[in-house]
């Protein structure tokens, strides 16, 4: 009970917290993204957004570290660097918006955009022409802004990779590398902006051991999945998590 006081959670909420993070780690191990989306949607039932963001930023760093053995040789480093240029520009803007914009409105906009593009992709939309430096930096800026105020920055990058028809293994590996680097950057900004406190640190340390188990399970699913199955699962996941987000906003 003394430990729970450090986390500022009761027993039931802590169990719920652990289950959400474990589920998110499984999805991350399979998709290469989605950890933040599931965590934000789930934890919003027990924590306010201003407390969720720093927790997820730090957990994303650890979950990326645990994924390294599974994805290292599939990372497109040129793509990662190009996206990072935009993210470095966009992240401070997103963190600034976190303090001043309504999280419900921003989350709703993100969910609607993700659903629109997911449905478009499911109908076979592909655009190889946007696979250029300008589009990648622009995607990075959007991702940085979104990641700063909601930790959902992986969704725009995932959509870009799917639109340009990149192979699933490269999608998963490149996204994991991007998350690792961007969340270290965003976490540093959060620390100096006063968003991080010791309760955040205690909550992260209390849950960190569930991450490698979840990633291991997710990777097993990925290895067995065919490319068409992977893409379909990603589309359905994007739509589902967005619908859950919209429903939560409407109910609140």
N, C-alpha and C positions, 0 to 999 in steps of 0.2 A: 504493500500500500504506500510505503514511503517513496518507492520508485515511481509509482503512478502519480504521486504529487509532483515529482520533478517533471513529468511529461504533461502535467495539467490535464489529465484525462482520467475518467473512471474506468473500471475494468471492462465493461461492455464496449465502450468506445475504443479502448485500446485493442481489443480483439477485432473489432470492425476495421480499425486502422491497419492492423497486420494483414487481414484478409484482402483488403483493397490493394495494398502494396504488393502482396504475393501474386495476385491476379494480374496486376499491371506488369510485373516482371516476366510472367509467362508470355503475355502478349508482346512485350518488347523483344524477348528471345526469338519469337516467331517472325514478327513484322519488321523489326529493326526500329520501330517507333511505336507511339501509342501509350508509353508509360505515363507521360504527363496527362494525356487526355483522360485516361481511366482514373488516375489518382485525383485529379482536380474534380472530376464529376462525382467520384465516390466520397472523397473527404469533405466536400462542400456540405454534406449532411451533418457533419459534426464540428467543422472548423470554418471560420471566416476566411475569405480569399487572401487577405493580407498575411495570414499565418500559413496558408497552404503553399504559396509561391516559394518562399525560401526553403521549405522542407523539400519540395520537389526538385528545386534547382540542385541542392546538395545530393539528394538521392540519385538524380540523373548522372552525376559525376561518378558515383560508385557503380551504378548499374552499367555504365559504359566501360568502366575498368574490368568488370567481371565478364563483359562480352568480348574482350580483346582476343582471347584464344579462338573464338568461333568465327571472327570476321576479318582479322588483320590482313590476309592476303587478297581480300575482295574490295578493299577501299580504293576508290578513285580519288587520289589526293589532289589532282588538278581541280576537279569539281569541288572538293571540300574547301580548298583555299579560295576559290572564286565566290562561293556562297558565304564564306566567313567575312570577306571584305564588306559585303552588304550587312551582315549580322552585326558587325562591330559598329556600323553606323546606326542601325535601327534599335539596338538593345537599350541604350540610354533613353531614347524617346519612349520606349515601351514602359520602362520603369518609372518614368515621369508620369505617364498616363495612369499607371497603377494607383498613384496617390490622388488623382483628380477626376478620373472618369468612373462612371458607374460600371462595375464589373458585369452586371446583368446585361447591359446594352452591348458592351464589347463582346461578351461571350456569345450573345444571340447572333450578332453579325457574323462572327467566325463560323458558327454552326451552319447558318444558312448558306454561306459561300461554299463550305466544304460539301454540303449535301448537293448543291447545284453541280459542282465539278465532278463529284463522284458519280452522279447519274449520267453526266455527259461521257465520262470515261467508260462506264458500263455499256454504253451504246457504241463503243468502239472509237471514240474520238482520240486521235493522235495528232500531235503537231511537232514535227521534227525541226521546223524552222526556228522555234524559240530556243533551241539548244545552242545558245551563243552567250558570249561574255556579258553583254548588257542585261539579258533576261535573267542570267544567273545572279548577278549582283542585285538586280531589282527584287528577285525572289528572296535573296538573303536579307535585304532591308525589311521587307514585309515580315519575314520570319523573325527577325530581331525584335521588331516592334511588338508582334504578337507574343513572342516568348517573354518579353519584358513585363507585359501586364497580365498574362494569363498562363505562361509556361506551355502554351500549345503551339510553339513555333515550328515543331516538326511537321505539322499538317501541311502548310504551304509547300515545304520542300518535298514532302512525300508526293503531293499532287503533281509538282513539277516533274519529278522523276518518272511518275506513271504516264504523264502526258507525252513525255519524250521517249517512252517505251524502252527504258533501261532494264537490264536483266535483274531479276529479284535478288540474287546474291550481292550484286553491286549496290542496289538500293539499300539493302539491309546494312551492309558494311559501311557505306558512305554516310548514311544517317547516323549510325552509332558514333563514327569519328566526329561528325559535326556536333552532335549533342555533347560529347565529352568536352570539346574545346569551348563551345559557346556557353555551356552552363558553368564552367569555371569562370569565364569572363563575367557572366550575368551574376553569379554568386558573389564575386568580388565587388561588383557595383552595388549589390544589395547590402553587403556588409558595411560598406562605407556610407551608404545612405541611411543606415540605422534600422533596416528591416529585420536583420538577423539578431536573435537574442539567444540566451543559453537554453531556453525551453526548446527552441528549434534544434539545437545541437543534441540535446538529450533525446528528443523524439527520433531523430535520424539514427543515432547510435543504438537505440532500442530495437530498431527494425531492420538494421543493415544485413543481418544474417539470413533473412528470407530471400534476399535478392539472387544469390548464385543458384539456389534451388529452383526458383522460378525461371531464370534464364535457361538453365539446363533442360527443363521440361519443354520450354518454348522452342529451343533449338532442335530437339528431337522431332517435334511436329514439322518444323521447317524442312529438315533433311528428307522427310518422307513425302512432302508435298510437291506436286508438279507445278510448273510455272503458271498454268491457267488457274489452278486451284489457289495458288498464292495470291494472284492478282484479285481473284473473286473474293477471297477472304478479306483482303485489305479494303476493297470497296465496301463490302458489307459492314466491316468494322467501322470505317469512317462515317458511314451513314448512321449506324446504330449509336455510336458515341455522340454524334451531333444531335440526334433525336432525343436522347436522354438529357443532353444539355439543355435543349429547348424546353422539354417537359419540366425540368427542374426549375427553370427560370419562370415559366408560366405559373407553376404551383406556388412559387415564393412571392 
